[in-house]
Amino acid sequence: MSDRPSSSSNQPRIAIAGATGRIGSALASLLAADPVDVVALTRNPDTARMPAGVAVSAVDFERRDSLADALRGVDRLFISHGTSPRQVANEIALIDAAVAAGVRHIVKVSALGPATRLLPLAWHMQVEAHLSLQPVASTALRPSAFMSVLNHIGAQVATGSWTGAAGTGRVNFIDTRDVAEAARVALLEEVEPGSQRAYHLTGPRSWTMEQVAQELSRLLGRSIVYTNQSPARQREALIAGGASPFVADLLIGLDQMFRESVLGETTSTVEELTGRAPRSLTDWLSENISTFQAS
Ligand SMILES: NC(=O)c1ccc[n+]([C@@H]2O[C@H](COP(=O)([O-])OP(=O)(O)OC[C@H]3O[C@@H](n4cnc5c(N)ncnc54)[C@H](OP(=O)(O)O)[C@@H]3O)[C@@H](O)[C@H]2O)c1
């Protein structure tokens, strides 16, 4: 299926893979106001809600012809793929289809951090390695942990405390809207054919979980306590709380990165790209404070 406005414009055509997701939806709204044609690629075109002017194309990652069809006439491709065991296969299929379709610049959301076995970072390394071999320009956006990962502790915080295995490590959270704004700049920039770049995107400062607890206490007006426990006990608690083993392992891996402070660095890249300082965790917590309050 393709709900594609017939465009005879000379404007660049940008495809967004993951346009219904956190970064993709914010990016679609931003690009809708730019002098570009935008097409949202989604597995579920019937339920995808896009801003006016944004076309929608269905994609089925198991069907190459659907990817070729969706990418016909596209100049630039943005990829923000949801975390899934199919992520590497799907992203590589999309990249190969984009190269075959003549896409000239691919901007991919990857992840900040070291070379590692931890998922999903290891998946991003595989996809970046594949992308690096392609004869097109590419930009890897490597954001630190999203502020929205804190949503998963909301119900626990509402009871006054939460547990994790992040110890006293530091993490610099980023707001996904800042990733979207950096992605917009990367997509609109004119790049040398075949050039390859990576941007390391972080928020304005790093936090320990103890400091996050103090900030939540201040904003909620009552004491919130963070309790550290071993990764093994934390995994048991996550599974007892309803998480699948896959999600529990992702969260334990994230806590390991927090504990080891490997996502603790602060870069000025968001501000250099967008001209505006990245959003603060305090502002994000304030905007989303109901997530941390008893319902
Ligand atoms: N969470 C973090 O702290 C963090 C930090 C750094 C980097 N990242 C990376 O950021 C990227 C985006 O993460 P996110 O959690 O924010 O994604 P998301 O927005 O929840 O998902 C993006 C989109 O991916 C599409 N998708 C296609 N195939 C999928 C599949 N098999 N399973 C799930 N979604 C699929 C979905 O669109 P349709 O349903 O419309 O097809 C979905 O809306 C990921 O690659 C992640 O590794 C995350």
Ligand as a Chemical Component Dictionary entry (heavy atoms), coordinates in Angstrom:
data_LIG
# 
_chem_comp.id                   LIG 
_chem_comp.type                 NON-POLYMER 
_chem_comp.pdbx_formal_charge   0 
_chem_comp.three_letter_code    LIG 
# 
loop_
_chem_comp_atom.comp_id 
_chem_comp_atom.atom_id 
_chem_comp_atom.alt_atom_id 
_chem_comp_atom.type_symbol 
_chem_comp_atom.charge 
_chem_comp_atom.model_Cartn_x 
_chem_comp_atom.model_Cartn_y 
_chem_comp_atom.model_Cartn_z 
_chem_comp_atom.pdbx_ordinal 
LIG N1  N1  N 0  16.045 3.537  24.649 1  
LIG C1  C1  C 0  17.238 4.117  24.729 2  
LIG O1  O1  O 0  17.673 4.589  25.789 3  
LIG C2  C2  C 0  18.088 4.203  23.484 4  
LIG C3  C3  C 0  19.316 4.845  23.553 5  
LIG C4  C4  C 0  20.112 4.950  22.401 6  
LIG C5  C5  C 0  19.637 4.402  21.204 7  
LIG N2  N2  N 1  18.435 3.763  21.177 8  
LIG C6  C6  C 0  17.953 3.213  19.894 9  
LIG O2  O2  O 0  16.929 4.042  19.393 10 
LIG C7  C7  C 0  16.165 3.294  18.445 11 
LIG C8  C8  C 0  14.714 3.632  18.612 12 
LIG O3  O3  O 0  14.312 3.092  19.846 13 
LIG P1  P1  P 0  12.856 3.294  20.411 14 
LIG O4  O4  O 0  12.716 2.336  21.545 15 
LIG O5  O5  O -1 12.583 4.735  20.707 16 
LIG O6  O6  O 0  11.999 2.795  19.180 17 
LIG P2  P2  P 0  10.490 3.063  18.945 18 
LIG O7  O7  O 0  10.318 4.508  18.753 19 
LIG O8  O8  O 0  9.710  2.380  20.002 20 
LIG O9  O9  O 0  10.233 2.261  17.576 21 
LIG C9  C9  C 0  10.501 2.841  16.342 22 
LIG C10 C10 C 0  9.695  2.181  15.274 23 
LIG O10 O10 O 0  10.330 1.007  14.785 24 
LIG C11 C11 C 0  9.368  0.369  13.941 25 
LIG N3  N3  N 0  9.619  -1.085 13.866 26 
LIG C12 C12 C 0  9.842  -1.754 12.729 27 
LIG N4  N4  N 0  10.051 -3.044 12.980 28 
LIG C13 C13 C 0  9.934  -3.205 14.313 29 
LIG C14 C14 C 0  10.010 -4.342 15.163 30 
LIG N5  N5  N 0  10.267 -5.573 14.690 31 
LIG N6  N6  N 0  9.823  -4.144 16.495 32 
LIG C15 C15 C 0  9.569  -2.913 16.994 33 
LIG N7  N7  N 0  9.486  -1.787 16.216 34 
LIG C16 C16 C 0  9.661  -1.949 14.880 35 
LIG C17 C17 C 0  7.994  0.691  14.533 36 
LIG O11 O11 O 0  7.253  1.337  13.502 37 
LIG P3  P3  P 0  5.977  0.662  12.777 38 
LIG O12 O12 O 0  5.261  -0.161 13.810 39 
LIG O13 O13 O 0  5.179  1.840  12.323 40 
LIG O14 O14 O 0  6.517  -0.152 11.654 41 
LIG C18 C18 C 0  8.314  1.670  15.654 42 
LIG O15 O15 O 0  7.411  2.748  15.735 43 
LIG C19 C19 C 0  16.501 1.819  18.695 44 
LIG O16 O16 O 0  17.249 1.331  17.611 45 
LIG C20 C20 C 0  17.321 1.853  19.982 46 
LIG O17 O17 O 0  18.300 0.825  20.056 47 
LIG C21 C21 C 0  17.648 3.660  22.278 48 
# 
loop_
_chem_comp_bond.comp_id 
_chem_comp_bond.atom_id_1 
_chem_comp_bond.atom_id_2 
_chem_comp_bond.value_order 
_chem_comp_bond.pdbx_ordinal 
LIG N1  C1  SING 1  
LIG C1  O1  DOUB 2  
LIG C1  C2  SING 3  
LIG C2  C3  SING 4  
LIG C2  C21 DOUB 5  
LIG C3  C4  DOUB 6  
LIG C4  C5  SING 7  
LIG C5  N2  DOUB 8  
LIG N2  C6  SING 9  
LIG N2  C21 SING 10 
LIG C6  O2  SING 11 
LIG C6  C20 SING 12 
LIG O2  C7  SING 13 
LIG C7  C8  SING 14 
LIG C7  C19 SING 15 
LIG C8  O3  SING 16 
LIG O3  P1  SING 17 
LIG P1  O4  DOUB 18 
LIG P1  O5  SING 19 
LIG P1  O6  SING 20 
LIG O6  P2  SING 21 
LIG P2  O7  DOUB 22 
LIG P2  O8  SING 23 
LIG P2  O9  SING 24 
LIG O9  C9  SING 25 
LIG C9  C10 SING 26 
LIG C10 O10 SING 27 
LIG C10 C18 SING 28 
LIG O10 C11 SING 29 
LIG C11 N3  SING 30 
LIG C11 C17 SING 31 
LIG N3  C12 SING 32 
LIG N3  C16 SING 33 
LIG C12 N4  DOUB 34 
LIG N4  C13 SING 35 
LIG C13 C14 SING 36 
LIG C13 C16 DOUB 37 
LIG C14 N5  SING 38 
LIG C14 N6  DOUB 39 
LIG N6  C15 SING 40 
LIG C15 N7  DOUB 41 
LIG N7  C16 SING 42 
LIG C17 O11 SING 43 
LIG C17 C18 SING 44 
LIG O11 P3  SING 45 
LIG P3  O12 DOUB 46 
LIG P3  O13 SING 47 
LIG P3  O14 SING 48 
LIG C18 O15 SING 49 
LIG C19 O16 SING 50 
LIG C19 C20 SING 51 
LIG C20 O17 SING 52 
# 
